[in-house]
Amino acid sequence: MTSGPDSPEVPQDPQQAAAGGDAGAAAAAPAAESVDGELGGQDEAGEEASLEADLADARKAVAELTTDLQRLQAEYLNYKRRVDRDRELVRQNATYAAVMPLLEVLDTIDRAREHGELEGGFKAVADQLERVVTGLGLVRFGKPGDEFDPMLHEALSHAGTSPEVSTMTCQHVVKAGYRIGERVVRAAQVVVVDPEETTAAAAAEPEPAAEQAEQAEPAEATQPTQPTQQTEDTDVPQE
């Protein structure tokens, strides 16, 4: 029996309707998962790019801070060197001002020692004074036989020449020299002597005359000799 258009709809079986719904959901699930995967991949790529940018900014900031730290360290070291140098200069100036009036006293002690008059209590005082000025950094220099140095010696007179020296030499020390560190407090006052002129002239000659003569002999031997022609007188017969 066929049903007409006005015939009532027959309700479906509930199990069939549920099965149809499950099939539709199963068909839509892969599409949803693919969309979620694409969105997840885009989010991860964006996060990685953001992390790389942050890492680059952090490295740049670390490099700038390192450069600033190195510059500050160099400035501090330079400042420390200047302070140490200035402190040493101030100390040397103070020592220079303190020992300068004592140089004449030390000269008197040297002259007394040379004449054998440094004895008894005077010798003890002199030794103590020399220890004190040595502890302050005062160094004595200048002795006979030293090569003359215009930066360290002051020539008071010239004693002629001597065959025992090869350069200008201090023959006698009138007053010893003193220095503090590299700073000369007073140059040594000395009498100088020069080497003999004959010695200097002989040293300046390139070679002796004997060697020059030996070199000239082979040159003369190499010159060719020309044979001499002898003419004989012959008698011409007379007719």
DACORSUL-V956400 format. One record per residue. RES is the residue in one letter. SS is DSSP state (H for helix, E for strand, - for the rest). NEAR is the number of other ideal C-beta (glycine too) atoms within 8 Angstrom. Layout:
BEGIN
[[RES/SS/NEAR] [RES/SS/NEAR]]
END
This chain:
BEGIN
[[M/-/2] [T/-/3] [S/-/4] [G/-/5] [P/-/3] [D/-/3] [S/-/5] [P/-/3] [E/-/3] [V/-/4] [P/-/3] [Q/-/6] [D/-/5] [P/H/6] [Q/H/6] [Q/H/8] [A/H/9] [A/H/8] [A/H/8] [G/H/8] [G/H/8] [D/H/8] [A/H/8] [G/H/8] [A/H/8] [A/H/7] [A/H/8] [A/H/8] [A/H/8] [P/H/7] [A/H/8] [A/H/8] [E/H/8] [S/H/8] [V/H/8] [D/H/8] [G/H/8] [E/H/8] [L/H/8] [G/H/8] [G/H/8] [Q/H/8] [D/H/8] [E/H/8] [A/H/8] [G/H/8] [E/H/8] [E/H/8] [A/H/8] [S/H/8] [L/H/8] [E/H/8] [A/H/8] [D/H/8] [L/H/8] [A/H/8] [D/H/8] [A/H/8] [R/H/8] [K/H/8] [A/H/8] [V/H/8] [A/H/8] [E/H/8] [L/H/8] [T/H/8] [T/H/8] [D/H/8] [L/H/8] [Q/H/8] [R/H/8] [L/H/8] [Q/H/8] [A/H/8] [E/H/8] [Y/H/8] [L/H/8] [N/H/8] [Y/H/8] [K/H/8] [R/H/8] [R/H/8] [V/H/8] [D/H/8] [R/H/8] [D/H/8] [R/H/8] [E/H/9] [L/H/8] [V/H/8] [R/H/8] [Q/H/12] [N/H/8] [A/H/8] [T/H/12] [Y/H/11] [A/H/7] [A/H/8] [V/H/14] [M/H/8] [P/H/6] [L/H/10] [L/H/11] [E/H/7] [V/H/9] [L/H/13] [D/H/10] [T/H/8] [I/H/12] [D/H/10] [R/H/8] [A/H/11] [R/H/10] [E/H/6] [H/-/6] [G/-/6] [E/-/7] [L/-/9] [E/-/6] [G/H/5] [G/H/5] [F/H/10] [K/H/9] [A/H/8] [V/H/8] [A/H/12] [D/H/8] [Q/H/8] [L/H/12] [E/H/10] [R/H/8] [V/H/8] [V/H/11] [T/H/9] [G/H/6] [L/-/10] [G/-/9] [L/E/12] [V/E/8] [R/E/7] [F/E/10] [G/-/12] [K/-/7] [P/-/7] [G/-/5] [D/-/11] [E/E/7] [F/-/12] [D/-/7] [P/-/5] [M/-/5] [L/-/10] [H/E/15] [E/E/7] [A/E/9] [L/E/7] [S/E/6] [H/E/8] [A/E/9] [G/E/6] [T/E/8] [S/E/12] [P/-/7] [E/-/3] [V/-/10] [S/-/4] [T/-/7] [M/-/9] [T/E/12] [C/E/16] [Q/E/10] [H/E/8] [V/E/11] [V/E/7] [K/E/9] [A/-/11] [G/E/15] [Y/E/14] [R/E/11] [I/E/13] [G/-/7] [E/-/3] [R/E/8] [V/E/9] [V/E/12] [R/E/8] [A/-/9] [A/E/14] [Q/E/10] [V/E/16] [V/E/12] [V/E/14] [V/E/12] [D/E/10] [P/E/12] [E/-/9] [E/H/7] [T/H/6] [T/H/10] [A/H/9] [A/H/8] [A/H/7] [A/H/6] [A/H/5] [E/-/7] [P/-/2] [E/-/5] [P/-/6] [A/H/5] [A/H/6] [E/H/8] [Q/H/9] [A/H/8] [E/H/7] [Q/H/8] [A/H/8] [E/H/8] [P/H/7] [A/H/8] [E/H/7] [A/H/6] [T/-/5] [Q/-/6] [P/-/3] [T/-/4] [Q/-/4] [P/-/4] [T/-/4] [Q/-/4] [Q/-/4] [T/-/4] [E/-/4] [D/-/4] [T/-/4] [D/-/4] [V/-/4] [P/-/4] [Q/-/3] [E/-/2]]
END
